[in-house]
Amino acid sequence: MTLSEKIKAFRKAKGWTQRDLAKFSGVSVESIKRYETKSVNITEASIKKIANALGAKIQDFYNDNMSVNMSANMSVNMSPICRQSGDNLSVNRKNLKKSQNEIHINIKDDTVYVPFFKDGAVSAGFGSQDFGNDCDFLPFKKQDLRLMFGAHSTAHIGVIPCIGNSMQPTIEEGELIVFQCDGSQNEGAIYVIRFEGELFVKRLKKRPLQLVSDNKDYEPIEPQADQELEIIGRVIGSYSINSKRF
C-alpha cells in the first residue's frame, strides 16, 4: 500500500471527507487531495499533522505491513461533531454525546481533546443567539480534568466561553465554562441550557421550574409548559486565561 493509499484509507476509516482531514490537521485541502491522488513529495511535518489528526502513529504511514483496521490508535476515533447543514456544528446534548463518544484522541494515553465551542458563547445574562458554530479542540491531561473539575469521566465534556455577568461571583464574565453531558438534573446545580433557541448558563430550580442567576440583580427565568427547554450539560467548573495581545 502506497503512502497516498494509506492516507486515504485512514481518512475513510474515520468517515472523514478530505475537507474534514484538512480542518483537523491544518494541512490545506488542496494538499490533501494531491497527497491522496499523486505520488508527490510529502514533508515529515505534514505527515505528523495528518497522523496526529487521525489519531495514528507516523510509523503507520511507512509500515507496508500495516492494516488500517488494526492500527494501534484507529480504535480511538476522532470524528467531527454531528454534522448539520454544510460544515456547521451545533452545540446540543445529542451532538456533544456523539462527538465525545468518538473524540478521545490518544496521541498520548493520558491526553484527551475536548471540543471548544469558541464561537458559541453561552450567555450568563440575557442569552446569546443559538447558531451553528465551528469548534476547536483543547488538550487536557486526564489527571488535570480530575483535579481541576472533579471529572472522574472524560466522556461528553465541552468548553464554551461565557458572556454576561448574571452568574457572578460564581462565574465571571469571559471565563471558559467546562460542562459535561451526564444526564443529570440536580436541584441547585449549574447547567448549560437551551431555552427558546438561546443558550444560557443558570442554576436549575425544579419546584417551581426556574432558571436562576447567582447575581441577584437578575430575575429568575420561569419556563412555561409550551416553551422549548433542553438541558445541554452540567457545569463542572470554569477557568480564565489571562493574556495580552499587541
Secondary structure, DSSP 8 states (H G I E B T S, - for coil): --HHHHHHHHHHHHT--HHHHHHHH---HHHHHHHHHS-----HHHHHHHHHHHT--GGGGT-TT--GGG-TTTTS----S-B-STT-B---HHHHHHHHHH----SSTTEEEEEE-TTS-EESSS-EE------EEEEEEHHHHHHHH--S--TTEEEEEEESSTTTTTS-TT-EEEEE------TT-EEEEEETTEEEEEEEEETTEEEE-SSTTS--B---TTS-EEEEEEEEEEE-------
